Amino acid sequence: MKDRVREALKASGVTQAKVAEYCGISEQAVARWKATGQVAAHNLFALSELTGFRYVYLKGGTGDERFIAAQDNEREYLDAEGLVDAKRVRAVKSDCGELEALLDAIRRGYFGGRISKGALIGLKALVDSM
């Protein structure tokens, strides 16, 4: 798994600092992932969100490397880890799919360095004013 973690970070250009911030952990912890391949499932999913690499690919090296839809990646994560009833999650996601897609895009943009903190604050102020 460590090779796939390294590959995802390198190919995506996402820094260890951004991953650490997103996961609420230290940069040293991210460095340990690269050295050992030992990553908690929720952190591996966070890495997949930031890099665009599929959770199941990062975990086991199966299937396509990249995901197209964030919702599909999340469903695969939940299914793989047996965390919740996947049918219930899909029903909720379909009710707010556009909102979830927007939030995912904003999250990936911010932590991928394409949206500045100032822009994020401005966006929040705009939404709060509605």
C-alpha positions in Angstrom: 0.0 0.0 0.0 2.9 2.4 0.7 3.8 2.5 -3.0 0.2 3.5 -3.9 0.1 6.1 -1.2 3.3 7.6 -2.6 2.0 7.4 -6.2 -1.2 9.2 -5.3 0.6 12.0 -3.5 3.2 12.4 -6.3 0.7 12.2 -9.2 -1.8 14.6 -7.6 0.6 17.2 -6.4 -1.1 17.3 -3.0 1.4 18.0 -0.3 1.9 16.1 3.0 1.0 19.3 4.8 -2.4 19.5 3.0 -3.1 15.9 3.8 -2.2 16.4 7.4 -4.4 19.5 7.7 -7.3 17.8 6.0 -7.0 14.7 8.3 -6.2 16.6 11.5 -2.9 14.8 12.0 0.8 15.7 11.8 2.9 15.8 8.7 5.1 13.1 10.3 2.1 10.8 10.4 1.7 11.2 6.7 5.4 10.5 6.2 4.9 7.3 8.2 2.1 6.2 5.8 4.6 6.6 2.9 7.2 4.6 4.8 5.0 1.8 6.2 1.8 1.8 4.2 -0.1 1.6 7.5 -3.0 4.0 7.2 -6.3 4.1 9.1 -9.3 3.5 6.8 -10.8 6.9 7.4 -7.5 8.6 6.6 -7.0 6.5 3.5 -10.4 7.6 2.4 -9.5 11.3 3.1 -6.3 10.8 1.0 -8.4 9.3 -1.8 -10.7 12.4 -1.7 -7.8 14.8 -1.9 -5.9 13.0 -4.6 -8.7 11.7 -6.8 -7.4 8.1 -6.4 -10.1 5.5 -5.7 -10.2 4.2 -2.1 -10.3 0.6 -3.2 -7.3 1.1 -5.4 -5.3 2.7 -2.6 -6.3 0.0 -0.2 -5.8 -3.1 -2.3 -4.5 -2.1 -5.7 -7.7 -3.3 -7.5 -9.6 -1.6 -10.3 -9.1 1.8 -11.9 -6.7 4.2 -10.1 -8.9 7.3 -10.3 -12.5 7.9 -9.6 -14.8 10.0 -11.7 -17.6 10.6 -9.2 -16.8 11.3 -5.5 -20.1 9.7 -4.5 -19.0 6.4 -6.1 -15.7 6.5 -4.3 -17.5 7.1 -1.0 -19.9 4.3 -1.6 -17.0 1.9 -2.4 -15.3 3.0 0.9 -18.4 2.5 2.9 -19.1 -0.9 1.3 -15.4 -2.0 1.7 -15.3 -1.1 5.4 -18.9 -2.3 6.1 -19.6 1.0 7.8 -23.3 1.7 6.9 -26.1 0.4 4.9 -25.1 1.4 1.4 -28.7 1.6 0.1 -29.6 4.2 2.8 -26.5 6.3 2.0 -27.3 6.2 -1.7 -30.9 7.4 -1.0 -29.7 10.3 1.1 -27.0 11.2 -1.5 -29.5 11.2 -4.3 -31.7 13.7 -2.4 -28.9 16.1 -2.1 -26.6 15.0 -4.9 -25.9 18.5 -6.3 -25.2 20.0 -2.9 -22.8 17.1 -2.1 -21.1 17.5 -5.4 -20.6 21.2 -4.8 -19.2 20.6 -1.3 -16.9 17.9 -2.5 -15.6 20.2 -5.3 -15.0 23.0 -2.8 -13.3 20.6 -0.3 -11.0 19.2 -3.0 -10.2 22.6 -4.4 -9.3 24.1 -1.0 -7.1 21.2 0.1 -5.7 20.7 -3.3 -4.5 24.3 -3.2 -6.8 25.6 -6.0 -9.0 27.7 -3.7 -7.4 30.1 -1.3 -8.5 30.5 2.3 -9.6 34.0 1.5 -11.8 32.8 -1.3 -13.3 30.2 1.0 -14.1 32.8 3.6 -15.7 35.0 0.9 -17.8 32.0 -0.3 -18.9 31.4 3.3 -19.9 35.0 3.7 -21.9 34.9 0.5 -23.8 31.8 1.6 -24.4 33.2 5.1 -25.9 36.3 3.5 -28.5 34.4 1.6 
